Structure formats: structure tokens, C-alpha cells
């Protein structure tokens, strides 16, 4: 039987580094996290055909984000540190794993996720009269990698178990 996939079945975790240890924390209190594929297209018109012919030659995914700021949230602290500190280059890159809770891993309780590095591109903050908000885009900086992840704390954090091999 087909089942509707609800939004909380695909959850993002950001790698936050503290004292040389990187932990992937659940990205909480986000009001928006909309992914765009941004395909690169190669289009041409052949003289012996009526219409145009298009192929996809690559992707440059991005994720538009917005969140309500909460204190003592390591993900918020990372993004706000980049935004308020006007960090550039490698200092503005973080790793995000998008875990798909509809794709079970090889081991019971594990799931498959897509890991990728993103440049954090801030846009605006403070534009809500009720709560302090931040918004911007995560823009891809690496190829995607399928990974299997597990959690020891009810998915407040996750850790990579292994890369997923293609069949």
C-alpha cells in the first residue's frame, strides 16, 4: 500500500566542530528548507529535427533556509557565526547530511542519507517582529555521497556508519 511521505521523514544534520571533534546535529527550528536541483543544461537544435534537444550535464544543488534563532543550538551557532562574523571561503563551508527515514540502512535502525559540503550564503536576519530569524542558501561545494547513518540519542545527532555502495 502506498504511503504519503510527510516532511519530517527527511531530516538534515549539520556537522559542527568543537575541540577537533565533528558531530552531526539535527537541524531544528527551521521554518524553511527547500531544495533546488539547479541542473546544468546543454541544448541544441539539429538541422534534421524539428525541435530542440536538451540534456542535463550536471547539477548545482542549493537549499533555501530560514530558521527561528534558539540559544544553545550548535547548528544555529555555526550559521550565525558565519553570518555575523562575515566569514568567507573555507570558513563558510559546512557538511550537511540529509537523512531519508523512508530508506532503511543495512543494519536495523540505520537509514540512508546524502552527505555533501555546502557554502553557507547568508541573506537576511531580523525580519520578523515576533522572533529573531535568519535566512539564506546552502550552495553545493562537493559531489554528493550516499552514506548509512545511525544514532545513539533518538536522532538528535547522527554518525556515519559507512558509505553506501552502488549495486
N, C-alpha and C positions, 0 to 999 in steps of 0.2 A: 504494500500500500504506500502510495506517495505521501510524504510529509512535508509541510511547509517549513522552510528554514528561517528561523527568526534571527534577528540581528545579533543577539548575544551568543550565537553559536560560532561566530568568527571574531576572535578577540586578539588584540595586539599587545605585545610585550616589548618594552624598550630596554636595551642594555644600558645600565647605569653603573659607572665605575667609581668605587670608593676604596681607597687604600689598596690599589692594584688588583682588586677583585671586581669582576663584572657580574652583575646579577640582572636577569631579565625580569623587570617588574611589570605587572599588569597596568595597562594604560587606562586609569579610572577617571571618571568625571568628564569625559569628552562628550560634547554635545554634537560634534560632527567629526566624521572620519570617512570621507567619501573618496574612493579610489578612482583615478582616471588612468586608462591604459596608455594614452598618447602614442598610438602606433606611428611609425615612420612608413610612409607610402612611396612606392615607385610606380608612377602612372605614365602610360604612353599610349599612343594611337598608332596601330599598324595600318599600313596603306591597304591591305587586303581585307580589313574588317571594318564594320560599320561603327562600332563603339569603342570606347576607351578600355584599356586593360590595366588593372591595378593589382599590385602585390604588396604585402606587408613585408618590410625588410628589417624591422626591428621595433623595439618598444622603449619608451622612456616614462615608466610609471611615476605617478605622483599621487599623494594623498592630501586632500584639503582637510585641515584640522581646526577645531575650536574646542576650548575647554574652560570650565569654571575653575579658578585657582583655589586649591586647597593647600593648607600648610602641611608640612611634614610628609609630602608626597614626593618621592625621589624622581619620578618622571617629570612632574611639574617643575621641580627644582632644576633639572637638566635643561628643559626648554626655556625656562625663564632666565637661567644663567646665560644661555646663548643669546636670547633676545635683549635683555637689559645690558649685558656685557658687550653687545655688538661684536660677538665672536665671528671670525671668518675662517675660510679654508678648512683644514682638518679639524680645527677646534669646534666646528659646527656640524660635524658628521656623527651620527649615532646609528647603531644597528637595531632594527626592528624585526620581530618575528610575528607574523600574522598566523595565529593558530586556528585551524579549522576543526571544531569539535564534532563535525559530521564525518571526518576522515580518521578512523581509528588507526593507531600505530600497530606494529607487530606485537608488542607486549601489551597485555591488558592494562588499561588505564592511561596509555600513552596516545598521543594524537600527532597528526602531521601538520607542519607549519611551513610557511615560506619565509626564509631569512634573507634580508637584504640590507645593505647600508644606504642611508638616506642623508642628504644635506637638509638641515632644518632651515627653512626660509621663513622668517617671521613676517607677518603682515601688519596686524594691528593688535592693540590691547586697550582695555579700559572702556570699551564702547557700550557697556551695559550699565544701566543705572541701579540694578539690584545686586549684582555680584561682579567681581573683577574677572574679566575674561581675556584670553589670548587666542589669536588665530594666525594661520599661516599655511604653509605647504611643506610636506616632506617630499623631496625630489630624489629619485634614484641615483645612486652613486656606484652601484655594483650590479653584477648579474644576480639573479635570484638563485637560491639554493633550497631545495626541499630538505627539511630536517624532521626527525622524530623528536618530540619533546615529552617530558614528564614533569610532575610537580609533587612536592612533598608538603605543600601548605594550601591545599584546596584551590590551586590555580591563582594564588596571589602573586607568585613568581613561577617561572618555569626554567628548566635547564635542558640543554640539547643532549639527547641520548646518542644519536647517530645521524648521519646524512642518509637520505632515502635514495636508494639506487633505482635506476630505471630498469623495468623488466626486460 
